[in-house]
Amino acid sequence: MNFERVEEHELIRAAVRKVCADFPDEYWARCDADHAFPWDFYRAMAAAGWIGIAIPEAYGGAGRGITEASIVLGEVAASGAAMNGATPLHLSMFGMEPVVKYGSESMKQTYLPA
């Protein structure tokens, strides 16, 4: 297993931090107090392509792996979003893995990209 920093991973970290910077602690406090799903954040992460990071390119994703998806979630959690931001993303990122691996072509066309 290689634990060295990889340039691509550093670029992912920087890009995710940039998106997260638009969502200050006040945003997360408001979502928490209102028991509201963080739709603005979710849409921003989707628009930047992070939700589909582990979805194959053939289905509109970035074609990266679990390591890269974990980097995204780590940066989100570290940004102040904590689990309020990471949970909606990890459900979309990893929740589609059974469809990617075991779904029929019709199912993949319907439910992918993330």
The 8 nearest C-alpha neighbors of each residue, nearest first, counted from 0:
[[1, 2, 3, 66, 4, 5, 65, 64],
 [0, 2, 3, 4, 5, 66, 8, 6],
 [3, 1, 0, 4, 5, 66, 8, 6],
 [4, 2, 1, 5, 0, 6, 8, 9],
 [3, 5, 2, 6, 8, 9, 1, 7],
 [4, 6, 8, 7, 3, 9, 2, 10],
 [5, 7, 9, 8, 10, 4, 11, 3],
 [8, 6, 10, 9, 5, 11, 12, 4],
 [9, 7, 11, 5, 10, 6, 12, 67],
 [8, 10, 12, 6, 11, 7, 13, 5],
 [11, 9, 7, 13, 8, 12, 14, 6],
 [10, 12, 8, 14, 9, 13, 15, 7],
 [13, 11, 9, 15, 10, 14, 16, 8],
 [12, 14, 16, 10, 11, 15, 9, 17],
 [13, 15, 17, 11, 16, 12, 10, 18],
 [16, 14, 18, 12, 17, 13, 11, 19],
 [17, 15, 19, 13, 14, 18, 20, 12],
 [16, 18, 14, 20, 15, 19, 13, 21],
 [19, 17, 15, 20, 16, 21, 14, 44],
 [18, 20, 16, 21, 22, 17, 15, 78],
 [19, 21, 17, 22, 18, 16, 23, 78],
 [20, 22, 19, 18, 23, 17, 40, 16],
 [23, 21, 20, 19, 26, 24, 40, 27],
 [24, 22, 25, 26, 21, 20, 27, 79],
 [23, 25, 27, 26, 79, 28, 22, 80],
 [26, 24, 28, 23, 27, 29, 22, 30],
 [27, 25, 29, 24, 23, 28, 22, 30],
 [26, 28, 30, 24, 29, 25, 31, 80],
 [27, 29, 25, 31, 26, 30, 32, 24],
 [28, 30, 32, 26, 31, 27, 33, 25],
 [31, 29, 35, 27, 33, 28, 32, 34],
 [30, 32, 34, 28, 29, 33, 27, 35],
 [33, 31, 29, 34, 30, 28, 35, 27],
 [32, 34, 35, 30, 31, 29, 28, 36],
 [35, 33, 31, 32, 30, 36, 29, 37],
 [36, 34, 30, 33, 37, 31, 32, 29],
 [35, 37, 38, 30, 34, 87, 83, 31],
 [38, 36, 40, 39, 41, 35, 30, 84],
 [37, 39, 41, 40, 36, 42, 35, 43],
 [40, 38, 42, 41, 37, 43, 44, 36],
 [39, 41, 43, 38, 42, 37, 44, 22],
 [40, 42, 38, 44, 43, 39, 37, 45],
 [43, 41, 45, 39, 44, 40, 46, 38],
 [44, 42, 40, 46, 45, 41, 39, 47],
 [43, 45, 47, 41, 42, 49, 46, 40],
 [46, 44, 42, 48, 50, 47, 43, 49],
 [47, 45, 43, 48, 44, 42, 49, 41],
 [46, 48, 44, 45, 49, 43, 18, 50],
 [49, 47, 45, 46, 50, 51, 44, 52],
 [50, 48, 52, 51, 44, 47, 45, 71],
 [49, 51, 45, 52, 92, 48, 113, 88],
 [50, 52, 60, 113, 54, 49, 53, 48],
 [51, 53, 61, 49, 63, 50, 54, 60],
 [54, 52, 63, 64, 62, 51, 61, 68],
 [53, 55, 60, 51, 62, 52, 61, 56],
 [56, 54, 62, 60, 57, 58, 61, 53],
 [55, 57, 60, 62, 59, 58, 61, 54],
 [56, 58, 55, 59, 60, 62, 54, 61],
 [59, 57, 56, 112, 55, 60, 111, 54],
 [60, 58, 56, 112, 57, 55, 61, 111],
 [61, 59, 54, 51, 56, 55, 62, 52],
 [60, 62, 52, 56, 63, 51, 54, 55],
 [63, 61, 55, 56, 54, 53, 60, 52],
 [64, 62, 53, 52, 61, 67, 54, 65],
 [65, 63, 53, 66, 67, 68, 62, 52],
 [64, 66, 68, 67, 69, 53, 63, 93],
 [67, 65, 69, 64, 68, 70, 63, 71],
 [66, 68, 70, 69, 65, 64, 63, 71],
 [69, 67, 65, 71, 70, 66, 52, 53],
 [70, 68, 72, 66, 67, 71, 65, 73],
 [69, 71, 67, 73, 68, 72, 74, 66],
 [72, 70, 68, 74, 69, 73, 75, 67],
 [73, 71, 75, 69, 74, 70, 85, 76],
 [74, 72, 70, 76, 75, 71, 69, 77],
 [73, 75, 77, 71, 76, 72, 78, 70],
 [74, 76, 72, 78, 73, 77, 85, 80],
 [75, 81, 77, 73, 80, 74, 78, 85],
 [78, 76, 74, 75, 79, 73, 81, 80],
 [79, 77, 75, 76, 80, 74, 19, 81],
 [78, 80, 81, 77, 24, 76, 75, 23],
 [79, 81, 84, 76, 78, 83, 75, 27],
 [82, 80, 76, 79, 83, 84, 85, 77],
 [81, 83, 85, 84, 86, 76, 80, 75],
 [84, 82, 81, 80, 85, 86, 27, 87],
 [85, 83, 80, 82, 86, 81, 87, 75],
 [84, 86, 82, 88, 72, 87, 76, 83],
 [85, 87, 89, 88, 82, 84, 83, 90],
 [88, 86, 90, 89, 85, 84, 91, 83],
 [89, 87, 91, 85, 86, 90, 92, 50],
 [88, 90, 92, 86, 91, 93, 87, 85],
 [89, 91, 94, 88, 87, 92, 93, 86],
 [92, 90, 88, 94, 89, 93, 113, 95],
 [93, 91, 89, 90, 50, 94, 88, 95],
 [92, 94, 96, 95, 90, 89, 91, 53],
 [93, 95, 90, 91, 96, 92, 97, 89],
 [94, 96, 98, 93, 97, 92, 99, 91],
 [95, 97, 99, 93, 98, 94, 100, 92],
 [98, 96, 100, 99, 101, 95, 102, 94],
 [97, 99, 102, 95, 101, 96, 100, 107],
 [100, 98, 96, 97, 101, 102, 95, 107],
 [101, 99, 97, 98, 96, 102, 95, 103],
 [102, 100, 98, 97, 99, 103, 96, 107],
 [103, 101, 98, 106, 99, 107, 100, 104],
 [102, 104, 106, 105, 107, 101, 98, 108],
 [103, 105, 107, 106, 108, 102, 109, 98],
 [106, 104, 108, 103, 107, 109, 102, 110],
 [105, 107, 109, 103, 104, 108, 102, 110],
 [108, 106, 104, 111, 110, 109, 105, 102],
 [107, 109, 105, 106, 111, 110, 104, 58],
 [108, 110, 106, 107, 111, 105, 112, 104],
 [109, 111, 107, 108, 106, 112, 113, 98],
 [112, 110, 113, 107, 58, 108, 109, 59],
 [111, 113, 59, 58, 60, 51, 110, 54],
 [112, 51, 111, 50, 91, 92, 110, 54]]
